[in-house]
């Protein structure tokens, strides 16, 4: 990966974060994830589809919040986190989103967050103060 592989952005902070991610010498420095928020009644079926896609090597990796974690954090919804190894690879990132839509029945807008955003403490309530339009790099 080189600076030529960085996805386009009109936002200076996004570009700076992309450059920082590129400079990290770690196998996970470019990883990221789609976050899928689901009601408790929906989680088992969708998680079953996601785990099948992981077994079939269609999805790199995934995890899900358990009932205990959801309740401990006082959240109404579960979250399935579906990882990709390289958020610069937009083709793969959006391929995974389409799998979530077509094979798992996810219809709502999904948000993709590079792991560098998480490591930097960038969340919905802190993104704007850091000069970002939101806490995600991609959506759709």
C-alpha positions, 0 to 999 in steps of 0.5 A: 500500500502506498499513498496512491492507494488512499481513497479520495476524500474532500475532508482534510482530517479524513485524509490525515487519518488515512495517511496515519493508518497507512504509516502504522506498521501493523497488520490491522492498521487498515482494518475496519468494520460495518456495524449492524444494529439489530433488535433482540428479535432479529439478532439470532437469524442475522448472526446465523447468516453472518457466521455462514459467510465467515465459514465460507470465507466470504467475510473476513471476520465478525463478532456480535454483542451478547445479551449480557453485554447489551444489557450491561451497557443498557442498550436496546439493540445488539450490534454485529461487527463485520470486519474487512482487512483493508478499508482502502479496498473500497471494492471489498468493503462494499462487496461485504456490504452487499453480502450483508444486504443480499444474504443477511437481509439488512436493508437499512443504511450501514456505516463503515468505521475504520479501526483507526477511528476507534483507536483515536476515540472518534465516535458519533458524539466526538467526530465533529469536534475533530473536524469529521463529518461523522464517525464513519468513513463510508455509508450506504 
